[in-house]
C-alpha cells in the first residue's frame, strides 16, 4: 500500500520508509558569465527551489511551472533575480499560488522593493487579492516546514542583511545549505545537532588576499572557513559555493591548502545530490 503525501499534482509517493530527496544545482556562482556561471538556485525534487538566482533560467517552462515552493535565504539580488521573471513566465499556467517562504524581514523586502508595481507587478495581489499568483509564507528559524514528509528548517547565519541557511531533511539523511554567511557560532550549534547530516554546502566568496572585504561584506575566505569548520562535529561531505568568477581557481587552491583533511569539493552546475 502506498500513502500519497504532499502535492497530489506531482504524486510524490512515500512507502513505509523514507524516500531520498534529490537536489539539483542550477546555479552556485558568486557572479555571472556564460552558461557555467549562474547565481544561486537549488532545485529540490521537482517542486521546490532554494533561492532564485540566475540559475533558475536553466529550467524549461514546464519545469518552472512545476515549482510550488520557493525558500529564500535572503533578499540580495544574486539570490532572487529570477523570481520576478519566473512568476511572469508561469503565472497563467498555475492553478494555485506559488508559495514564497522566508523570514518576515526577507518577505518585507520583497514586498516593498521588488513586487511593488514600481520595479515589478505585485503578484501577491493579481489577478486578485483573494486568488493571487504568489503567496508569502513567513517562517521562523528553527521551525520545520513539512512538505509531504520533506522537512525544511531555517538556520541562523550572519550576513549584512537578515538571512538564514536551510536544513533539508528527508528522514533518511540531511543536507545543510549555509546561504551567505560569515563567522556564526549559532549556525554550527544547529548543524552539530543534526544526527543524520550527510552534506554541507557552505559559501567561500573571496580568496585570502581579500579577507578584509570578506569581513566587511560578511562572507568567508579560505582561512576563515578553515577556522569555522573546526567547529563542525559531524562527518559529512563538504561542498563549496558562491566563489567569485575571476578568483575561483585561486580560492579553491587556498581551500585545498587550508582544508585538505575535509576533502572539500567545488559545487558545480547540474550536480545532483541525493540524501
C-alpha positions in Angstrom: 0.0 0.0 0.0 1.2 3.5 -0.8 0.4 6.7 1.1 0.0 9.7 -1.2 1.7 12.7 0.5 2.3 16.3 -0.3 1.2 17.9 -3.5 -1.0 15.5 -5.4 -0.3 17.2 -8.7 3.1 15.5 -8.8 2.1 12.3 -6.9 5.0 12.2 -4.6 4.7 8.7 -3.1 6.1 7.6 0.2 6.0 4.0 1.3 6.6 2.8 4.9 10.2 4.0 4.5 11.5 7.5 3.8 12.3 8.4 0.3 15.5 10.3 -0.6 15.4 13.9 -1.6 17.1 15.0 -4.8 18.8 18.4 -5.0 20.0 19.7 -8.4 22.4 22.6 -8.6 21.0 25.2 -11.1 23.4 28.0 -10.1 26.2 28.3 -7.5 28.4 31.1 -8.5 29.0 34.5 -6.9 28.6 36.1 -10.4 27.5 35.6 -14.0 29.2 35.0 -17.3 28.4 32.3 -19.9 26.4 29.1 -19.2 28.7 27.9 -16.4 28.4 31.0 -14.2 24.9 31.3 -12.8 24.0 32.7 -9.4 22.4 30.7 -6.5 19.4 28.5 -7.2 18.9 24.9 -6.0 16.0 22.7 -7.1 14.8 20.1 -4.6 12.9 17.2 -6.3 10.6 18.8 -9.0 8.6 21.3 -6.9 10.9 23.3 -4.6 13.5 26.0 -5.1 16.1 27.1 -2.6 16.8 30.7 -3.7 16.0 32.0 -7.2 19.2 33.5 -8.6 20.0 33.4 -12.3 20.4 29.7 -12.2 16.6 29.4 -12.4 17.0 30.2 -16.2 18.4 26.7 -16.7 14.8 25.3 -16.2 12.4 24.8 -19.0 9.0 26.5 -18.9 7.4 23.1 -17.9 9.9 22.7 -15.1 9.3 26.3 -13.9 5.6 25.7 -13.8 6.2 22.6 -11.6 7.7 24.7 -8.8 5.3 25.2 -6.0 7.5 26.5 -3.2 10.5 28.9 -3.1 12.6 29.2 0.0 14.6 32.4 0.1 17.8 32.7 2.2 18.0 36.5 1.9 16.9 39.2 -0.5 20.3 40.1 -2.2 19.8 40.3 -5.9 22.0 37.2 -6.8 19.6 35.1 -4.7 16.3 36.5 -6.0 17.0 37.9 -9.5 15.0 35.3 -11.4 11.9 35.2 -9.1 10.1 38.1 -10.7 10.7 36.8 -14.3 9.8 33.3 -13.3 6.4 34.4 -12.0 5.8 36.5 -15.1 6.5 33.4 -17.2 4.4 30.8 -15.5 1.7 32.7 -13.6 -1.1 31.9 -16.1 -0.2 28.2 -16.0 -0.7 27.9 -12.3 -3.9 26.7 -10.6 -2.6 27.7 -7.1 -0.3 30.4 -5.8 3.4 30.0 -5.9 4.4 30.0 -2.2 7.4 32.1 -1.3 8.9 31.2 2.1 11.2 33.5 4.0 11.6 35.3 7.3 9.3 38.3 7.9 12.3 40.6 7.2 13.1 39.0 3.9 9.5 38.9 2.7 9.1 42.6 3.7 12.0 43.5 1.4 10.4 41.6 -1.5 7.1 43.2 -0.8 8.4 46.8 -0.5 11.3 46.8 -3.0 10.6 44.2 -5.7 6.9 43.4 -6.1 5.8 47.0 -5.5 4.5 48.0 -9.0 7.5 50.3 -9.5 10.1 47.5 -10.0 7.7 44.7 -10.8 4.0 43.9 -10.5 2.6 42.8 -7.2 2.0 39.1 -7.9 0.6 38.7 -4.4 -2.4 40.9 -5.4 -3.0 39.8 -9.0 -5.2 38.7 -10.6 -6.9 39.4 -7.3 -6.0 39.5 -3.6 -8.3 36.5 -3.0 -6.7 34.4 -5.8 -3.2 35.7 -6.3 -0.4 34.2 -8.4 2.0 34.3 -5.4 1.6 33.9 -1.7 4.1 34.9 1.0 4.6 32.4 3.8 6.6 33.7 6.8 8.9 31.2 8.5 10.6 31.2 11.9 14.2 29.9 12.2 14.2 26.6 13.9 10.6 25.7 13.0 10.4 23.0 10.3 8.1 23.3 7.2 6.8 19.8 6.3 6.1 19.2 2.6 5.0 15.6 2.1 7.5 14.2 4.6 10.3 16.5 3.4 11.3 18.9 6.2 12.9 22.3 5.6 14.1 24.3 8.5 15.7 27.8 8.5 19.0 28.0 10.4 20.7 31.1 11.9 23.5 32.7 9.9 25.4 36.0 10.0 25.2 38.3 6.9 24.9 42.0 6.1 21.1 41.7 5.8 18.6 39.4 7.5 19.4 35.9 6.3 19.1 32.2 7.1 20.6 29.0 5.9 18.4 25.9 5.3 18.4 22.3 6.7 16.8 19.8 4.4 15.8 16.5 6.0 14.4 13.6 4.0 14.3 11.4 7.1 16.9 9.1 5.7 19.5 11.9 5.5 20.0 15.7 5.8 21.7 18.4 3.8 22.5 21.9 5.1 22.9 24.9 2.8 24.6 27.9 4.6 23.4 30.6 2.1 25.6 33.7 2.6 27.3 33.9 6.0 30.4 34.8 7.9 31.6 33.6 11.3 28.5 32.3 13.2 28.6 30.0 16.2 24.8 29.6 16.3 25.0 28.1 12.8 27.4 25.4 13.9 25.5 24.7 17.0 22.4 24.0 14.8 24.4 21.9 12.3 26.1 19.8 15.1 22.6 18.9 16.4 21.7 17.2 13.1 22.2 13.4 13.7 21.7 12.3 10.1 23.8 15.0 8.4 25.2 13.8 5.0 26.1 17.0 3.1 27.1 20.6 3.9 27.1 23.2 1.2 28.9 26.3 2.5 30.0 29.5 0.9 33.5 30.9 0.4 33.2 34.0 -1.6 36.7 35.5 -1.6 40.4 34.4 -1.6 42.5 35.2 1.4 44.1 38.3 -0.1 40.6 39.9 0.1 39.9 38.8 3.7 39.2 42.4 4.7 36.4 42.5 2.0 35.1 39.2 3.2 34.9 40.6 6.8 33.1 43.8 5.7 30.6 42.0 3.5 30.1 39.2 6.0 31.3 36.4 3.7 34.0 33.8 4.2 37.5 33.4 2.7 39.5 30.1 3.0 41.4 30.9 6.2 38.1 32.0 7.9 36.3 28.9 6.6 39.1 26.7 8.0 38.6 28.2 11.4 34.8 27.8 11.1 35.0 24.1 10.0 36.9 23.3 13.2 33.6 23.8 14.9 31.9 21.1 12.9 31.4 17.9 14.9 29.6 15.8 12.2 31.2 13.8 9.4 29.8 14.9 6.1 30.7 15.8 2.5 31.7 19.4 2.2 30.7 21.4 -0.9 32.0 24.9 -1.7 29.6 27.5 -3.2 29.5 31.2 -4.1 33.0 31.5 -5.5 33.7 34.8 -7.3 34.1 34.2 -11.0 37.6 35.6 -11.6 39.0 34.1 -8.4 37.6 30.6 -8.5 40.9 28.8 -9.1 42.8 30.8 -6.6 40.2 30.4 -3.9 39.9 26.7 -4.4 43.7 26.3 -4.3 43.7 28.1 -1.0 40.8 25.9 0.2 42.7 22.8 -0.7 45.7 24.1 1.2 43.8 25.1 4.3 41.1 22.3 4.3 42.7 19.3 2.8 41.6 17.0 5.6 38.0 17.9 4.9 38.3 17.0 1.2 36.0 19.8 0.1 34.7 19.9 -3.5 33.6 22.9 -5.5 29.9 22.8 -6.2 29.0 22.6 -9.9 26.1 23.4 -12.1 23.8 20.4 -12.8 25.4 18.4 -10.0 22.8 16.2 -8.3 23.0 15.3 -4.6 20.7 12.7 -3.1 20.2 12.3 0.6 
